[in-house]
Structure formats: C-alpha cells, structure tokens
Amino acid sequence: MKVTPVRFTGDVAAMRRFLVALGLTSTSSSPEGSWVSLEAAGGGEVGLHDTGTAATPHEAGTTDLAFATTEPLETVAARLQEAGFPARIDGRVLHVTDPDGRDVQVHGTELDLHGYSEGD
C-alpha cells in the first residue's frame, strides 16, 4: 500500500503545471480534467481534484489522506472492520472514517482506466 495524498484545487491545470515544474510526471487524468494523478521520480504520488466536482465539499488548498493498494478492497475493509473501523466500498474506492472523524480513502488498483488518459 502506498500513501497518495489528494490535493483539492480550484485550478487543476495550474496546479498540475506547478507540480510538473517541481519535477512530478502526470500519470493519468480524467476526460474532463477534474482529476489528475502525478508521480515523483523518487517515489510517491499525489492526486489533484477539482473542488467544483468533489463528491464532498472541500476548500482549495486542503489535502486529504488517501492510499492506493493492490489488495482487494474487500480484504482491506474486513481488516478495518476487525479493528473497529467500519468501511464502505464505493466502486473502486474504499471509504473509512479515521479516529479524528475525517474520511480516508483507499483506491484500488486501476486495471482499466475507465475513460481516463495515461500520461500528459
């Protein structure tokens, strides 16, 4: 499992250019441009999400803790449940509330890009 923070922004294109200028590389993006994944050469990645299309309200500049896993989401959900943290799976994303009351997402491996584009 790897940590994949999600940065919410009011201008995905500008934030993408900023992160590319820092040295990250775009790995995938949604057709409408509201979501972009970027990877750092030394390891790690970040997701950019447009505040206007987020499923729940977020202010620009906020960052949520998220993870990406190759494990089946059902396996992760069962482990969380055993530890007392009920989780729900919504498509390719597992949602669980952390002890501070914040939503944490675990994204399953994307074998099919479901309309998203790879790279720039």
Phi and psi restraints in degrees (range 20) as a CNS / XPLOR table:
assign (resid 1 and name C) (resid 2 and name N)
       (resid 2 and name CA) (resid 2 and name C) 1.0 -126.4 20.0 2
assign (resid 2 and name N) (resid 2 and name CA)
       (resid 2 and name C) (resid 3 and name N) 1.0 151.1 20.0 2
assign (resid 2 and name C) (resid 3 and name N)
       (resid 3 and name CA) (resid 3 and name C) 1.0 -76.5 20.0 2
assign (resid 3 and name N) (resid 3 and name CA)
       (resid 3 and name C) (resid 4 and name N) 1.0 132.8 20.0 2
assign (resid 3 and name C) (resid 4 and name N)
       (resid 4 and name CA) (resid 4 and name C) 1.0 -136.6 20.0 2
assign (resid 4 and name N) (resid 4 and name CA)
       (resid 4 and name C) (resid 5 and name N) 1.0 84.0 20.0 2
assign (resid 4 and name C) (resid 5 and name N)
       (resid 5 and name CA) (resid 5 and name C) 1.0 -63.4 20.0 2
assign (resid 5 and name N) (resid 5 and name CA)
       (resid 5 and name C) (resid 6 and name N) 1.0 147.2 20.0 2
assign (resid 5 and name C) (resid 6 and name N)
       (resid 6 and name CA) (resid 6 and name C) 1.0 -112.9 20.0 2
assign (resid 6 and name N) (resid 6 and name CA)
       (resid 6 and name C) (resid 7 and name N) 1.0 116.2 20.0 2
assign (resid 6 and name C) (resid 7 and name N)
       (resid 7 and name CA) (resid 7 and name C) 1.0 -96.6 20.0 2
assign (resid 7 and name N) (resid 7 and name CA)
       (resid 7 and name C) (resid 8 and name N) 1.0 124.1 20.0 2
assign (resid 7 and name C) (resid 8 and name N)
       (resid 8 and name CA) (resid 8 and name C) 1.0 -91.3 20.0 2
assign (resid 8 and name N) (resid 8 and name CA)
       (resid 8 and name C) (resid 9 and name N) 1.0 136.2 20.0 2
assign (resid 8 and name C) (resid 9 and name N)
       (resid 9 and name CA) (resid 9 and name C) 1.0 -144.8 20.0 2
assign (resid 9 and name N) (resid 9 and name CA)
       (resid 9 and name C) (resid 10 and name N) 1.0 150.9 20.0 2
assign (resid 9 and name C) (resid 10 and name N)
       (resid 10 and name CA) (resid 10 and name C) 1.0 -85.8 20.0 2
assign (resid 10 and name N) (resid 10 and name CA)
       (resid 10 and name C) (resid 11 and name N) 1.0 -9.5 20.0 2
assign (resid 10 and name C) (resid 11 and name N)
       (resid 11 and name CA) (resid 11 and name C) 1.0 -142.6 20.0 2
assign (resid 11 and name N) (resid 11 and name CA)
       (resid 11 and name C) (resid 12 and name N) 1.0 86.2 20.0 2
assign (resid 11 and name C) (resid 12 and name N)
       (resid 12 and name CA) (resid 12 and name C) 1.0 -58.9 20.0 2
assign (resid 12 and name N) (resid 12 and name CA)
       (resid 12 and name C) (resid 13 and name N) 1.0 -43.1 20.0 2
assign (resid 12 and name C) (resid 13 and name N)
       (resid 13 and name CA) (resid 13 and name C) 1.0 -61.6 20.0 2
assign (resid 13 and name N) (resid 13 and name CA)
       (resid 13 and name C) (resid 14 and name N) 1.0 -44.0 20.0 2
assign (resid 13 and name C) (resid 14 and name N)
       (resid 14 and name CA) (resid 14 and name C) 1.0 -67.9 20.0 2
assign (resid 14 and name N) (resid 14 and name CA)
       (resid 14 and name C) (resid 15 and name N) 1.0 -41.9 20.0 2
assign (resid 14 and name C) (resid 15 and name N)
       (resid 15 and name CA) (resid 15 and name C) 1.0 -66.2 20.0 2
assign (resid 15 and name N) (resid 15 and name CA)
       (resid 15 and name C) (resid 16 and name N) 1.0 -36.3 20.0 2
assign (resid 15 and name C) (resid 16 and name N)
       (resid 16 and name CA) (resid 16 and name C) 1.0 -62.2 20.0 2
assign (resid 16 and name N) (resid 16 and name CA)
       (resid 16 and name C) (resid 17 and name N) 1.0 -47.8 20.0 2
assign (resid 16 and name C) (resid 17 and name N)
       (resid 17 and name CA) (resid 17 and name C) 1.0 -59.1 20.0 2
assign (resid 17 and name N) (resid 17 and name CA)
       (resid 17 and name C) (resid 18 and name N) 1.0 -40.5 20.0 2
assign (resid 17 and name C) (resid 18 and name N)
       (resid 18 and name CA) (resid 18 and name C) 1.0 -60.9 20.0 2
assign (resid 18 and name N) (resid 18 and name CA)
       (resid 18 and name C) (resid 19 and name N) 1.0 -49.2 20.0 2
assign (resid 18 and name C) (resid 19 and name N)
       (resid 19 and name CA) (resid 19 and name C) 1.0 -68.5 20.0 2
assign (resid 19 and name N) (resid 19 and name CA)
       (resid 19 and name C) (resid 20 and name N) 1.0 -34.3 20.0 2
assign (resid 19 and name C) (resid 20 and name N)
       (resid 20 and name CA) (resid 20 and name C) 1.0 -65.5 20.0 2
assign (resid 20 and name N) (resid 20 and name CA)
       (resid 20 and name C) (resid 21 and name N) 1.0 -40.0 20.0 2
assign (resid 20 and name C) (resid 21 and name N)
       (resid 21 and name CA) (resid 21 and name C) 1.0 -64.6 20.0 2
assign (resid 21 and name N) (resid 21 and name CA)
       (resid 21 and name C) (resid 22 and name N) 1.0 -28.8 20.0 2
assign (resid 21 and name C) (resid 22 and name N)
       (resid 22 and name CA) (resid 22 and name C) 1.0 -72.9 20.0 2
assign (resid 22 and name N) (resid 22 and name CA)
       (resid 22 and name C) (resid 23 and name N) 1.0 -19.9 20.0 2
assign (resid 22 and name C) (resid 23 and name N)
       (resid 23 and name CA) (resid 23 and name C) 1.0 121.8 20.0 2
assign (resid 23 and name N) (resid 23 and name CA)
       (resid 23 and name C) (resid 24 and name N) 1.0 1.6 20.0 2
assign (resid 23 and name C) (resid 24 and name N)
       (resid 24 and name CA) (resid 24 and name C) 1.0 -80.4 20.0 2
assign (resid 24 and name N) (resid 24 and name CA)
       (resid 24 and name C) (resid 25 and name N) 1.0 161.1 20.0 2
assign (resid 24 and name C) (resid 25 and name N)
       (resid 25 and name CA) (resid 25 and name C) 1.0 -122.3 20.0 2
assign (resid 25 and name N) (resid 25 and name CA)
       (resid 25 and name C) (resid 26 and name N) 1.0 132.2 20.0 2
assign (resid 25 and name C) (resid 26 and name N)
       (resid 26 and name CA) (resid 26 and name C) 1.0 -66.2 20.0 2
assign (resid 26 and name N) (resid 26 and name CA)
       (resid 26 and name C) (resid 27 and name N) 1.0 133.9 20.0 2
assign (resid 26 and name C) (resid 27 and name N)
       (resid 27 and name CA) (resid 27 and name C) 1.0 -111.4 20.0 2
assign (resid 27 and name N) (resid 27 and name CA)
       (resid 27 and name C) (resid 28 and name N) 1.0 -30.1 20.0 2
assign (resid 27 and name C) (resid 28 and name N)
       (resid 28 and name CA) (resid 28 and name C) 1.0 -161.9 20.0 2
assign (resid 28 and name N) (resid 28 and name CA)
       (resid 28 and name C) (resid 29 and name N) 1.0 159.5 20.0 2
assign (resid 28 and name C) (resid 29 and name N)
       (resid 29 and name CA) (resid 29 and name C) 1.0 -152.3 20.0 2
assign (resid 29 and name N) (resid 29 and name CA)
       (resid 29 and name C) (resid 30 and name N) 1.0 154.5 20.0 2
assign (resid 29 and name C) (resid 30 and name N)
       (resid 30 and name CA) (resid 30 and name C) 1.0 -77.0 20.0 2
assign (resid 30 and name N) (resid 30 and name CA)
       (resid 30 and name C) (resid 31 and name N) 1.0 156.4 20.0 2
assign (resid 30 and name C) (resid 31 and name N)
       (resid 31 and name CA) (resid 31 and name C) 1.0 -57.8 20.0 2
assign (resid 31 and name N) (resid 31 and name CA)
       (resid 31 and name C) (resid 32 and name N) 1.0 -37.7 20.0 2
assign (resid 31 and name C) (resid 32 and name N)
       (resid 32 and name CA) (resid 32 and name C) 1.0 -88.3 20.0 2
assign (resid 32 and name N) (resid 32 and name CA)
       (resid 32 and name C) (resid 33 and name N) 1.0 -3.4 20.0 2
assign (resid 32 and name C) (resid 33 and name N)
       (resid 33 and name CA) (resid 33 and name C) 1.0 82.3 20.0 2
assign (resid 33 and name N) (resid 33 and name CA)
       (resid 33 and name C) (resid 34 and name N) 1.0 13.7 20.0 2
assign (resid 33 and name C) (resid 34 and name N)
       (resid 34 and name CA) (resid 34 and name C) 1.0 -85.8 20.0 2
assign (resid 34 and name N) (resid 34 and name CA)
       (resid 34 and name C) (resid 35 and name N) 1.0 -9.1 20.0 2
assign (resid 34 and name C) (resid 35 and name N)
       (resid 35 and name CA) (resid 35 and name C) 1.0 -139.3 20.0 2
assign (resid 35 and name N) (resid 35 and name CA)
       (resid 35 and name C) (resid 36 and name N) 1.0 133.5 20.0 2
assign (resid 35 and name C) (resid 36 and name N)
       (resid 36 and name CA) (resid 36 and name C) 1.0 -138.6 20.0 2
assign (resid 36 and name N) (resid 36 and name CA)
       (resid 36 and name C) (resid 37 and name N) 1.0 136.5 20.0 2
assign (resid 36 and name C) (resid 37 and name N)
       (resid 37 and name CA) (resid 37 and name C) 1.0 -105.7 20.0 2
assign (resid 37 and name N) (resid 37 and name CA)
       (resid 37 and name C) (resid 38 and name N) 1.0 135.8 20.0 2
assign (resid 37 and name C) (resid 38 and name N)
       (resid 38 and name CA) (resid 38 and name C) 1.0 -130.6 20.0 2
assign (resid 38 and name N) (resid 38 and name CA)
       (resid 38 and name C) (resid 39 and name N) 1.0 148.4 20.0 2
assign (resid 38 and name C) (resid 39 and name N)
       (resid 39 and name CA) (resid 39 and name C) 1.0 -122.6 20.0 2
assign (resid 39 and name N) (resid 39 and name CA)
       (resid 39 and name C) (resid 40 and name N) 1.0 141.9 20.0 2
assign (resid 39 and name C) (resid 40 and name N)
       (resid 40 and name CA) (resid 40 and name C) 1.0 -93.3 20.0 2
assign (resid 40 and name N) (resid 40 and name CA)
       (resid 40 and name C) (resid 41 and name N) 1.0 141.3 20.0 2
assign (resid 40 and name C) (resid 41 and name N)
       (resid 41 and name CA) (resid 41 and name C) 1.0 -58.8 20.0 2
assign (resid 41 and name N) (resid 41 and name CA)
       (resid 41 and name C) (resid 42 and name N) 1.0 -36.1 20.0 2
assign (resid 41 and name C) (resid 42 and name N)
       (resid 42 and name CA) (resid 42 and name C) 1.0 -83.6 20.0 2
assign (resid 42 and name N) (resid 42 and name CA)
       (resid 42 and name C) (resid 43 and name N) 1.0 1.8 20.0 2
assign (resid 42 and name C) (resid 43 and name N)
       (resid 43 and name CA) (resid 43 and name C) 1.0 114.8 20.0 2
assign (resid 43 and name N) (resid 43 and name CA)
       (resid 43 and name C) (resid 44 and name N) 1.0 153.6 20.0 2
assign (resid 43 and name C) (resid 44 and name N)
       (resid 44 and name CA) (resid 44 and name C) 1.0 95.5 20.0 2
assign (resid 44 and name N) (resid 44 and name CA)
       (resid 44 and name C) (resid 45 and name N) 1.0 160.3 20.0 2
assign (resid 44 and name C) (resid 45 and name N)
       (resid 45 and name CA) (resid 45 and name C) 1.0 -151.5 20.0 2
assign (resid 45 and name N) (resid 45 and name CA)
       (resid 45 and name C) (resid 46 and name N) 1.0 165.4 20.0 2
assign (resid 45 and name C) (resid 46 and name N)
       (resid 46 and name CA) (resid 46 and name C) 1.0 -141.0 20.0 2
assign (resid 46 and name N) (resid 46 and name CA)
       (resid 46 and name C) (resid 47 and name N) 1.0 144.4 20.0 2
assign (resid 46 and name C) (resid 47 and name N)
       (resid 47 and name CA) (resid 47 and name C) 1.0 -106.8 20.0 2
assign (resid 47 and name N) (resid 47 and name CA)
       (resid 47 and name C) (resid 48 and name N) 1.0 139.3 20.0 2
assign (resid 47 and name C) (resid 48 and name N)
       (resid 48 and name CA) (resid 48 and name C) 1.0 -107.0 20.0 2
assign (resid 48 and name N) (resid 48 and name CA)
       (resid 48 and name C) (resid 49 and name N) 1.0 134.2 20.0 2
assign (resid 48 and name C) (resid 49 and name N)
       (resid 49 and name CA) (resid 49 and name C) 1.0 -132.9 20.0 2
assign (resid 49 and name N) (resid 49 and name CA)
       (resid 49 and name C) (resid 50 and name N) 1.0 131.4 20.0 2
assign (resid 49 and name C) (resid 50 and name N)
       (resid 50 and name CA) (resid 50 and name C) 1.0 -68.5 20.0 2
assign (resid 50 and name N) (resid 50 and name CA)
       (resid 50 and name C) (resid 51 and name N) 1.0 130.6 20.0 2
assign (resid 50 and name C) (resid 51 and name N)
       (resid 51 and name CA) (resid 51 and name C) 1.0 -63.4 20.0 2
assign (resid 51 and name N) (resid 51 and name CA)
       (resid 51 and name C) (resid 52 and name N) 1.0 -28.7 20.0 2
assign (resid 51 and name C) (resid 52 and name N)
       (resid 52 and name CA) (resid 52 and name C) 1.0 -73.4 20.0 2
assign (resid 52 and name N) (resid 52 and name CA)
       (resid 52 and name C) (resid 53 and name N) 1.0 -18.9 20.0 2
assign (resid 52 and name C) (resid 53 and name N)
       (resid 53 and name CA) (resid 53 and name C) 1.0 -115.5 20.0 2
assign (resid 53 and name N) (resid 53 and name CA)
       (resid 53 and name C) (resid 54 and name N) 1.0 4.2 20.0 2
assign (resid 53 and name C) (resid 54 and name N)
       (resid 54 and name CA) (resid 54 and name C) 1.0 -64.8 20.0 2
assign (resid 54 and name N) (resid 54 and name CA)
       (resid 54 and name C) (resid 55 and name N) 1.0 143.6 20.0 2
assign (resid 54 and name C) (resid 55 and name N)
       (resid 55 and name CA) (resid 55 and name C) 1.0 -64.4 20.0 2
assign (resid 55 and name N) (resid 55 and name CA)
       (resid 55 and name C) (resid 56 and name N) 1.0 -30.1 20.0 2
assign (resid 55 and name C) (resid 56 and name N)
       (resid 56 and name CA) (resid 56 and name C) 1.0 -125.7 20.0 2
assign (resid 56 and name N) (resid 56 and name CA)
       (resid 56 and name C) (resid 57 and name N) 1.0 150.0 20.0 2
assign (resid 56 and name C) (resid 57 and name N)
       (resid 57 and name CA) (resid 57 and name C) 1.0 -60.9 20.0 2
assign (resid 57 and name N) (resid 57 and name CA)
       (resid 57 and name C) (resid 58 and name N) 1.0 134.5 20.0 2
assign (resid 57 and name C) (resid 58 and name N)
       (resid 58 and name CA) (resid 58 and name C) 1.0 -140.7 20.0 2
assign (resid 58 and name N) (resid 58 and name CA)
       (resid 58 and name C) (resid 59 and name N) 1.0 143.0 20.0 2
assign (resid 58 and name C) (resid 59 and name N)
       (resid 59 and name CA) (resid 59 and name C) 1.0 -83.0 20.0 2
assign (resid 59 and name N) (resid 59 and name CA)
       (resid 59 and name C) (resid 60 and name N) 1.0 146.5 20.0 2
assign (resid 59 and name C) (resid 60 and name N)
       (resid 60 and name CA) (resid 60 and name C) 1.0 -59.6 20.0 2
assign (resid 60 and name N) (resid 60 and name CA)
       (resid 60 and name C) (resid 61 and name N) 1.0 137.9 20.0 2
assign (resid 60 and name C) (resid 61 and name N)
       (resid 61 and name CA) (resid 61 and name C) 1.0 94.3 20.0 2
assign (resid 61 and name N) (resid 61 and name CA)
       (resid 61 and name C) (resid 62 and name N) 1.0 -7.7 20.0 2
assign (resid 61 and name C) (resid 62 and name N)
       (resid 62 and name CA) (resid 62 and name C) 1.0 -85.2 20.0 2
assign (resid 62 and name N) (resid 62 and name CA)
       (resid 62 and name C) (resid 63 and name N) 1.0 153.4 20.0 2
assign (resid 62 and name C) (resid 63 and name N)
       (resid 63 and name CA) (resid 63 and name C) 1.0 -131.3 20.0 2
assign (resid 63 and name N) (resid 63 and name CA)
       (resid 63 and name C) (resid 64 and name N) 1.0 129.9 20.0 2
assign (resid 63 and name C) (resid 64 and name N)
       (resid 64 and name CA) (resid 64 and name C) 1.0 -102.3 20.0 2
assign (resid 64 and name N) (resid 64 and name CA)
       (resid 64 and name C) (resid 65 and name N) 1.0 149.0 20.0 2
assign (resid 64 and name C) (resid 65 and name N)
       (resid 65 and name CA) (resid 65 and name C) 1.0 -79.3 20.0 2
assign (resid 65 and name N) (resid 65 and name CA)
       (resid 65 and name C) (resid 66 and name N) 1.0 129.0 20.0 2
assign (resid 65 and name C) (resid 66 and name N)
       (resid 66 and name CA) (resid 66 and name C) 1.0 -144.3 20.0 2
assign (resid 66 and name N) (resid 66 and name CA)
       (resid 66 and name C) (resid 67 and name N) 1.0 163.9 20.0 2
assign (resid 66 and name C) (resid 67 and name N)
       (resid 67 and name CA) (resid 67 and name C) 1.0 -136.6 20.0 2
assign (resid 67 and name N) (resid 67 and name CA)
       (resid 67 and name C) (resid 68 and name N) 1.0 158.6 20.0 2
assign (resid 67 and name C) (resid 68 and name N)
       (resid 68 and name CA) (resid 68 and name C) 1.0 -122.3 20.0 2
assign (resid 68 and name N) (resid 68 and name CA)
       (resid 68 and name C) (resid 69 and name N) 1.0 138.3 20.0 2
assign (resid 68 and name C) (resid 69 and name N)
       (resid 69 and name CA) (resid 69 and name C) 1.0 -137.6 20.0 2
assign (resid 69 and name N) (resid 69 and name CA)
       (resid 69 and name C) (resid 70 and name N) 1.0 152.2 20.0 2
assign (resid 69 and name C) (resid 70 and name N)
       (resid 70 and name CA) (resid 70 and name C) 1.0 -97.2 20.0 2
assign (resid 70 and name N) (resid 70 and name CA)
       (resid 70 and name C) (resid 71 and name N) 1.0 -9.1 20.0 2
assign (resid 70 and name C) (resid 71 and name N)
       (resid 71 and name CA) (resid 71 and name C) 1.0 -70.4 20.0 2
assign (resid 71 and name N) (resid 71 and name CA)
       (resid 71 and name C) (resid 72 and name N) 1.0 151.6 20.0 2
assign (resid 71 and name C) (resid 72 and name N)
       (resid 72 and name CA) (resid 72 and name C) 1.0 -60.5 20.0 2
assign (resid 72 and name N) (resid 72 and name CA)
       (resid 72 and name C) (resid 73 and name N) 1.0 137.1 20.0 2
assign (resid 72 and name C) (resid 73 and name N)
       (resid 73 and name CA) (resid 73 and name C) 1.0 -60.0 20.0 2
assign (resid 73 and name N) (resid 73 and name CA)
       (resid 73 and name C) (resid 74 and name N) 1.0 -30.8 20.0 2
assign (resid 73 and name C) (resid 74 and name N)
       (resid 74 and name CA) (resid 74 and name C) 1.0 -63.0 20.0 2
assign (resid 74 and name N) (resid 74 and name CA)
       (resid 74 and name C) (resid 75 and name N) 1.0 -35.4 20.0 2
assign (resid 74 and name C) (resid 75 and name N)
       (resid 75 and name CA) (resid 75 and name C) 1.0 -66.8 20.0 2
assign (resid 75 and name N) (resid 75 and name CA)
       (resid 75 and name C) (resid 76 and name N) 1.0 -44.2 20.0 2
assign (resid 75 and name C) (resid 76 and name N)
       (resid 76 and name CA) (resid 76 and name C) 1.0 -64.6 20.0 2
assign (resid 76 and name N) (resid 76 and name CA)
       (resid 76 and name C) (resid 77 and name N) 1.0 -43.3 20.0 2
assign (resid 76 and name C) (resid 77 and name N)
       (resid 77 and name CA) (resid 77 and name C) 1.0 -60.5 20.0 2
assign (resid 77 and name N) (resid 77 and name CA)
       (resid 77 and name C) (resid 78 and name N) 1.0 -42.0 20.0 2
assign (resid 77 and name C) (resid 78 and name N)
       (resid 78 and name CA) (resid 78 and name C) 1.0 -63.9 20.0 2
assign (resid 78 and name N) (resid 78 and name CA)
       (resid 78 and name C) (resid 79 and name N) 1.0 -41.2 20.0 2
assign (resid 78 and name C) (resid 79 and name N)
       (resid 79 and name CA) (resid 79 and name C) 1.0 -64.2 20.0 2
assign (resid 79 and name N) (resid 79 and name CA)
       (resid 79 and name C) (resid 80 and name N) 1.0 -43.0 20.0 2
assign (resid 79 and name C) (resid 80 and name N)
       (resid 80 and name CA) (resid 80 and name C) 1.0 -63.7 20.0 2
assign (resid 80 and name N) (resid 80 and name CA)
       (resid 80 and name C) (resid 81 and name N) 1.0 -43.3 20.0 2
assign (resid 80 and name C) (resid 81 and name N)
       (resid 81 and name CA) (resid 81 and name C) 1.0 -59.5 20.0 2
assign (resid 81 and name N) (resid 81 and name CA)
       (resid 81 and name C) (resid 82 and name N) 1.0 -44.1 20.0 2
assign (resid 81 and name C) (resid 82 and name N)
       (resid 82 and name CA) (resid 82 and name C) 1.0 -60.5 20.0 2
assign (resid 82 and name N) (resid 82 and name CA)
       (resid 82 and name C) (resid 83 and name N) 1.0 -30.4 20.0 2
assign (resid 82 and name C) (resid 83 and name N)
       (resid 83 and name CA) (resid 83 and name C) 1.0 -87.9 20.0 2
assign (resid 83 and name N) (resid 83 and name CA)
       (resid 83 and name C) (resid 84 and name N) 1.0 1.2 20.0 2
assign (resid 83 and name C) (resid 84 and name N)
       (resid 84 and name CA) (resid 84 and name C) 1.0 93.4 20.0 2
assign (resid 84 and name N) (resid 84 and name CA)
       (resid 84 and name C) (resid 85 and name N) 1.0 17.7 20.0 2
assign (resid 84 and name C) (resid 85 and name N)
       (resid 85 and name CA) (resid 85 and name C) 1.0 -120.4 20.0 2
assign (resid 85 and name N) (resid 85 and name CA)
       (resid 85 and name C) (resid 86 and name N) 1.0 94.4 20.0 2
assign (resid 85 and name C) (resid 86 and name N)
       (resid 86 and name CA) (resid 86 and name C) 1.0 -60.7 20.0 2
assign (resid 86 and name N) (resid 86 and name CA)
       (resid 86 and name C) (resid 87 and name N) 1.0 137.5 20.0 2
assign (resid 86 and name C) (resid 87 and name N)
       (resid 87 and name CA) (resid 87 and name C) 1.0 -128.4 20.0 2
assign (resid 87 and name N) (resid 87 and name CA)
       (resid 87 and name C) (resid 88 and name N) 1.0 153.1 20.0 2
assign (resid 87 and name C) (resid 88 and name N)
       (resid 88 and name CA) (resid 88 and name C) 1.0 -127.7 20.0 2
assign (resid 88 and name N) (resid 88 and name CA)
       (resid 88 and name C) (resid 89 and name N) 1.0 146.5 20.0 2
assign (resid 88 and name C) (resid 89 and name N)
       (resid 89 and name CA) (resid 89 and name C) 1.0 -106.5 20.0 2
assign (resid 89 and name N) (resid 89 and name CA)
       (resid 89 and name C) (resid 90 and name N) 1.0 128.0 20.0 2
assign (resid 89 and name C) (resid 90 and name N)
       (resid 90 and name CA) (resid 90 and name C) 1.0 -123.4 20.0 2
assign (resid 90 and name N) (resid 90 and name CA)
       (resid 90 and name C) (resid 91 and name N) 1.0 95.1 20.0 2
assign (resid 90 and name C) (resid 91 and name N)
       (resid 91 and name CA) (resid 91 and name C) 1.0 68.2 20.0 2
assign (resid 91 and name N) (resid 91 and name CA)
       (resid 91 and name C) (resid 92 and name N) 1.0 -117.4 20.0 2
assign (resid 91 and name C) (resid 92 and name N)
       (resid 92 and name CA) (resid 92 and name C) 1.0 -99.1 20.0 2
assign (resid 92 and name N) (resid 92 and name CA)
       (resid 92 and name C) (resid 93 and name N) 1.0 14.6 20.0 2
assign (resid 92 and name C) (resid 93 and name N)
       (resid 93 and name CA) (resid 93 and name C) 1.0 -128.7 20.0 2
assign (resid 93 and name N) (resid 93 and name CA)
       (resid 93 and name C) (resid 94 and name N) 1.0 131.4 20.0 2
assign (resid 93 and name C) (resid 94 and name N)
       (resid 94 and name CA) (resid 94 and name C) 1.0 -97.2 20.0 2
assign (resid 94 and name N) (resid 94 and name CA)
       (resid 94 and name C) (resid 95 and name N) 1.0 134.5 20.0 2
assign (resid 94 and name C) (resid 95 and name N)
       (resid 95 and name CA) (resid 95 and name C) 1.0 -115.1 20.0 2
assign (resid 95 and name N) (resid 95 and name CA)
       (resid 95 and name C) (resid 96 and name N) 1.0 135.7 20.0 2
assign (resid 95 and name C) (resid 96 and name N)
       (resid 96 and name CA) (resid 96 and name C) 1.0 -144.7 20.0 2
assign (resid 96 and name N) (resid 96 and name CA)
       (resid 96 and name C) (resid 97 and name N) 1.0 145.7 20.0 2
assign (resid 96 and name C) (resid 97 and name N)
       (resid 97 and name CA) (resid 97 and name C) 1.0 -92.6 20.0 2
assign (resid 97 and name N) (resid 97 and name CA)
       (resid 97 and name C) (resid 98 and name N) 1.0 127.4 20.0 2
assign (resid 97 and name C) (resid 98 and name N)
       (resid 98 and name CA) (resid 98 and name C) 1.0 -81.5 20.0 2
assign (resid 98 and name N) (resid 98 and name CA)
       (resid 98 and name C) (resid 99 and name N) 1.0 172.3 20.0 2
assign (resid 98 and name C) (resid 99 and name N)
       (resid 99 and name CA) (resid 99 and name C) 1.0 -59.9 20.0 2
assign (resid 99 and name N) (resid 99 and name CA)
       (resid 99 and name C) (resid 100 and name N) 1.0 -18.4 20.0 2
assign (resid 99 and name C) (resid 100 and name N)
       (resid 100 and name CA) (resid 100 and name C) 1.0 -89.7 20.0 2
assign (resid 100 and name N) (resid 100 and name CA)
       (resid 100 and name C) (resid 101 and name N) 1.0 2.0 20.0 2
assign (resid 100 and name C) (resid 101 and name N)
       (resid 101 and name CA) (resid 101 and name C) 1.0 85.9 20.0 2
assign (resid 101 and name N) (resid 101 and name CA)
       (resid 101 and name C) (resid 102 and name N) 1.0 12.6 20.0 2
assign (resid 101 and name C) (resid 102 and name N)
       (resid 102 and name CA) (resid 102 and name C) 1.0 -98.2 20.0 2
assign (resid 102 and name N) (resid 102 and name CA)
       (resid 102 and name C) (resid 103 and name N) 1.0 144.6 20.0 2
assign (resid 102 and name C) (resid 103 and name N)
       (resid 103 and name CA) (resid 103 and name C) 1.0 -73.0 20.0 2
assign (resid 103 and name N) (resid 103 and name CA)
       (resid 103 and name C) (resid 104 and name N) 1.0 130.5 20.0 2
assign (resid 103 and name C) (resid 104 and name N)
       (resid 104 and name CA) (resid 104 and name C) 1.0 -118.4 20.0 2
assign (resid 104 and name N) (resid 104 and name CA)
       (resid 104 and name C) (resid 105 and name N) 1.0 134.4 20.0 2
assign (resid 104 and name C) (resid 105 and name N)
       (resid 105 and name CA) (resid 105 and name C) 1.0 -109.2 20.0 2
assign (resid 105 and name N) (resid 105 and name CA)
       (resid 105 and name C) (resid 106 and name N) 1.0 144.5 20.0 2
assign (resid 105 and name C) (resid 106 and name N)
       (resid 106 and name CA) (resid 106 and name C) 1.0 -123.6 20.0 2
assign (resid 106 and name N) (resid 106 and name CA)
       (resid 106 and name C) (resid 107 and name N) 1.0 117.7 20.0 2
assign (resid 106 and name C) (resid 107 and name N)
       (resid 107 and name CA) (resid 107 and name C) 1.0 -94.4 20.0 2
assign (resid 107 and name N) (resid 107 and name CA)
       (resid 107 and name C) (resid 108 and name N) 1.0 131.7 20.0 2
assign (resid 107 and name C) (resid 108 and name N)
       (resid 108 and name CA) (resid 108 and name C) 1.0 -77.0 20.0 2
assign (resid 108 and name N) (resid 108 and name CA)
       (resid 108 and name C) (resid 109 and name N) 1.0 160.1 20.0 2
assign (resid 108 and name C) (resid 109 and name N)
       (resid 109 and name CA) (resid 109 and name C) 1.0 -59.9 20.0 2
assign (resid 109 and name N) (resid 109 and name CA)
       (resid 109 and name C) (resid 110 and name N) 1.0 133.7 20.0 2
assign (resid 109 and name C) (resid 110 and name N)
       (resid 110 and name CA) (resid 110 and name C) 1.0 -93.7 20.0 2
assign (resid 110 and name N) (resid 110 and name CA)
       (resid 110 and name C) (resid 111 and name N) 1.0 98.8 20.0 2
assign (resid 110 and name C) (resid 111 and name N)
       (resid 111 and name CA) (resid 111 and name C) 1.0 -83.6 20.0 2
assign (resid 111 and name N) (resid 111 and name CA)
       (resid 111 and name C) (resid 112 and name N) 1.0 -26.9 20.0 2
assign (resid 111 and name C) (resid 112 and name N)
       (resid 112 and name CA) (resid 112 and name C) 1.0 -122.1 20.0 2
assign (resid 112 and name N) (resid 112 and name CA)
       (resid 112 and name C) (resid 113 and name N) 1.0 127.0 20.0 2
assign (resid 112 and name C) (resid 113 and name N)
       (resid 113 and name CA) (resid 113 and name C) 1.0 -73.3 20.0 2
assign (resid 113 and name N) (resid 113 and name CA)
       (resid 113 and name C) (resid 114 and name N) 1.0 -5.9 20.0 2
assign (resid 113 and name C) (resid 114 and name N)
       (resid 114 and name CA) (resid 114 and name C) 1.0 46.7 20.0 2
assign (resid 114 and name N) (resid 114 and name CA)
       (resid 114 and name C) (resid 115 and name N) 1.0 47.7 20.0 2
assign (resid 114 and name C) (resid 115 and name N)
       (resid 115 and name CA) (resid 115 and name C) 1.0 91.3 20.0 2
assign (resid 115 and name N) (resid 115 and name CA)
       (resid 115 and name C) (resid 116 and name N) 1.0 -10.0 20.0 2
assign (resid 115 and name C) (resid 116 and name N)
       (resid 116 and name CA) (resid 116 and name C) 1.0 -76.8 20.0 2
assign (resid 116 and name N) (resid 116 and name CA)
       (resid 116 and name C) (resid 117 and name N) 1.0 157.4 20.0 2
assign (resid 116 and name C) (resid 117 and name N)
       (resid 117 and name CA) (resid 117 and name C) 1.0 -103.4 20.0 2
assign (resid 117 and name N) (resid 117 and name CA)
       (resid 117 and name C) (resid 118 and name N) 1.0 142.7 20.0 2
assign (resid 117 and name C) (resid 118 and name N)
       (resid 118 and name CA) (resid 118 and name C) 1.0 -84.5 20.0 2
assign (resid 118 and name N) (resid 118 and name CA)
       (resid 118 and name C) (resid 119 and name N) 1.0 145.5 20.0 2
assign (resid 118 and name C) (resid 119 and name N)
       (resid 119 and name CA) (resid 119 and name C) 1.0 67.9 20.0 2
assign (resid 119 and name N) (resid 119 and name CA)
       (resid 119 and name C) (resid 120 and name N) 1.0 -158.4 20.0 2
